[in-house]
Amino acid sequence: MKKISLIAILLSGILFLENCKKDTVVATSTSTSLMIANIKDSTWYTDTVTSSLTYNAAAKTKTFICEGTGFSKRISISLTKSTSINSSGFPLGTYTVDATPNLQLAYLTPQKNSEGNLVYTPNGTVAAGSGTVVVTAVDSVKNQITGTYSFTTLVNNYDSNGNVVSVTIANISGGGFNKVPYTFKSN
């Protein structure tokens, strides 16, 4: 009798598990944008992207600069790496914001300047350790670069006496640049 009860319980458990619905992925999405990110938990992608790679012979450095603009938001990446090689390639690797100016990341939004013109201004600062760029692929023949990025900006909000009353945080996550074409120049 115990064996029949045990078998009945096992069969009911199997039937119960068989009838449970699980979430499944039925479709995936890919972006055709050259640059994408999640900005403050909203998907952002670019209308325009400009990028360049410059070799500085005097300093023996290469600087990759990439700016993407879309939906009144701009992401800017400036990455400098020491190298003695004057070529159109860039070293693969993970680069982190630190106390040096080698990696600069910015999230910019349009603001009116003193003349009333709209200009893109940084939306806070990126502290050391709170930003990363990973260069995953470089095609130095086609001059294309691929990678990922993420960072956090902080804005201190002050009262009329100069005291910090709040901090505004912008989290830029899941960022990527995919086969971004760049111009190469040497000076």
C-alpha positions as CSV (number, residue, x, y, z in Angstrom):
1,M,0.0,0.0,0.0
2,K,2.9,2.4,0.8
3,K,4.4,1.7,-2.6
4,I,1.2,2.5,-4.4
5,S,0.8,5.7,-2.3
6,L,4.4,6.7,-3.0
7,I,4.0,6.1,-6.8
8,A,0.7,8.1,-6.8
9,I,2.4,11.0,-5.0
10,L,5.3,11.0,-7.4
11,L,3.0,10.8,-10.5
12,S,0.9,13.7,-9.2
13,G,4.0,15.7,-8.6
14,I,5.3,15.1,-12.1
15,L,1.9,16.0,-13.6
16,F,1.8,19.2,-11.4
17,L,5.3,20.2,-12.6
18,E,4.4,19.4,-16.2
19,N,1.5,21.7,-16.1
20,C,3.5,24.7,-14.7
21,K,4.1,27.3,-17.3
22,K,7.5,28.8,-17.5
23,D,8.4,32.1,-19.1
24,T,10.2,31.5,-22.4
25,V,11.8,33.9,-24.8
26,V,9.8,33.9,-28.0
27,A,11.7,36.7,-29.7
28,T,14.9,38.7,-29.4
29,S,15.7,42.2,-30.5
30,T,18.9,43.6,-31.9
31,S,19.7,47.2,-32.4
32,T,21.0,48.6,-35.7
33,S,22.3,51.7,-33.8
34,L,26.0,52.2,-33.6
35,M,25.8,53.1,-29.9
36,I,23.2,52.1,-27.2
37,A,22.7,52.3,-23.5
38,N,20.3,52.2,-20.6
39,I,20.1,55.8,-19.2
40,K,18.2,56.0,-15.9
41,D,16.5,52.7,-16.7
42,S,15.3,53.8,-20.2
43,T,16.7,52.5,-23.5
44,W,18.7,55.1,-25.4
45,Y,20.2,54.8,-28.9
46,T,21.9,57.2,-31.2
47,D,20.9,59.2,-34.2
48,T,24.5,60.2,-34.9
49,V,27.9,58.9,-33.8
50,T,31.3,60.5,-34.5
51,S,34.6,58.9,-33.5
52,S,38.3,59.2,-34.1
53,L,41.5,57.6,-33.2
54,T,44.6,59.9,-32.9
55,Y,48.2,58.9,-32.4
56,N,50.3,61.5,-30.7
57,A,54.0,60.9,-31.7
58,A,55.4,63.3,-29.0
59,A,53.5,61.8,-26.1
60,K,53.5,58.2,-27.6
61,T,49.7,57.9,-27.0
62,K,46.6,56.9,-28.8
63,T,43.3,58.6,-28.0
64,F,40.0,57.1,-29.0
65,I,37.1,59.6,-28.9
66,C,33.5,58.6,-29.5
67,E,30.3,60.7,-29.2
68,G,26.8,59.5,-29.7
69,T,23.8,61.7,-29.8
70,G,20.1,60.8,-29.7
71,F,16.8,61.9,-28.1
72,S,18.5,65.1,-26.7
73,K,21.1,63.1,-24.8
74,R,24.8,62.6,-25.6
75,I,27.3,60.0,-24.4
76,S,31.0,60.9,-24.7
77,I,33.9,58.5,-24.4
78,S,37.6,59.6,-24.4
79,L,40.1,56.9,-23.9
80,T,43.9,57.4,-24.0
81,K,46.4,54.6,-24.0
82,S,50.2,54.8,-24.0
83,T,51.8,53.1,-27.0
84,S,54.8,53.5,-29.2
85,I,53.0,52.0,-32.2
86,N,51.8,54.4,-34.8
87,S,49.0,52.3,-36.4
88,S,45.2,52.5,-36.9
89,G,44.6,49.8,-34.3
90,F,43.7,50.1,-30.6
91,P,44.6,47.7,-27.7
92,L,41.8,45.4,-26.5
93,G,41.1,45.5,-22.8
94,T,39.2,46.8,-19.9
95,Y,39.7,50.4,-18.9
96,T,38.4,51.9,-15.7
97,V,38.0,55.6,-14.7
98,D,40.7,56.4,-12.2
99,A,42.5,59.5,-10.9
100,T,44.2,60.0,-14.3
101,P,42.6,61.6,-17.4
102,N,43.1,58.5,-19.4
103,L,39.4,57.5,-19.5
104,Q,36.8,60.3,-19.4
105,L,33.1,59.4,-19.7
106,A,30.3,61.9,-19.8
107,Y,26.5,62.0,-20.0
108,L,25.4,65.3,-21.5
109,T,22.1,67.0,-21.9
110,P,21.1,70.3,-23.7
111,Q,21.1,73.5,-21.7
112,K,20.8,77.1,-22.7
113,N,24.0,79.0,-22.3
114,S,24.3,82.7,-21.4
115,E,23.6,83.7,-25.1
116,G,20.5,81.6,-25.2
117,N,21.9,78.9,-27.4
118,L,21.4,75.2,-26.7
119,V,24.7,73.5,-25.9
120,Y,25.4,70.0,-24.5
121,T,26.7,70.2,-20.9
122,P,27.9,67.4,-18.6
123,N,25.2,66.0,-16.4
124,G,27.4,65.5,-13.3
125,T,30.9,64.0,-12.9
126,V,32.1,60.4,-13.0
127,A,34.2,59.5,-10.0
128,A,37.2,57.2,-10.0
129,G,36.1,53.6,-10.0
130,S,32.5,54.3,-11.2
131,G,33.0,53.9,-15.0
132,T,34.4,51.2,-17.3
133,V,35.0,50.8,-21.0
134,V,35.8,47.4,-22.5
135,V,37.2,47.4,-26.0
136,T,36.3,43.9,-27.4
137,A,37.1,44.2,-31.1
138,V,39.1,46.4,-33.4
139,D,39.2,46.1,-37.2
140,S,42.2,48.3,-38.1
141,V,41.6,47.7,-41.8
142,K,38.0,48.9,-41.9
143,N,38.7,51.3,-39.0
144,Q,35.9,50.0,-36.8
145,I,35.8,49.5,-33.0
146,T,33.4,47.5,-30.8
147,G,33.0,47.5,-27.0
148,T,30.9,48.1,-24.0
149,Y,30.7,50.8,-21.3
150,S,28.9,51.7,-18.1
151,F,29.2,54.6,-15.6
152,T,27.5,56.6,-13.0
153,T,27.4,60.4,-12.8
154,L,26.8,62.5,-9.7
155,V,25.4,66.0,-9.4
156,N,25.6,67.8,-6.1
157,N,22.6,70.2,-5.7
158,Y,23.2,73.2,-3.5
159,D,21.0,75.6,-1.6
160,S,21.5,79.4,-1.7
161,N,24.2,79.1,1.1
162,G,26.3,76.7,-0.8
163,N,25.3,73.6,1.2
164,V,24.6,70.3,-0.6
165,V,20.9,69.6,-0.2
166,S,20.7,66.5,-2.5
167,V,22.6,64.4,-5.0
168,T,21.2,63.5,-8.4
169,I,22.5,60.2,-9.8
170,A,22.4,59.1,-13.4
171,N,23.2,55.4,-14.0
172,I,24.3,54.6,-17.5
173,S,24.4,50.8,-17.9
174,G,24.4,48.2,-20.6
175,G,26.2,50.5,-23.0
176,G,27.7,49.4,-26.2
177,F,29.3,50.6,-29.4
178,N,29.2,48.2,-32.3
179,K,31.5,48.4,-35.3
180,V,31.7,52.2,-34.9
181,P,33.7,53.6,-37.8
182,Y,36.5,55.9,-36.8
183,T,38.9,58.2,-38.6
184,F,42.6,57.7,-37.9
185,K,45.1,60.5,-37.8
186,S,48.7,60.8,-36.6
187,N,50.3,64.0,-35.5
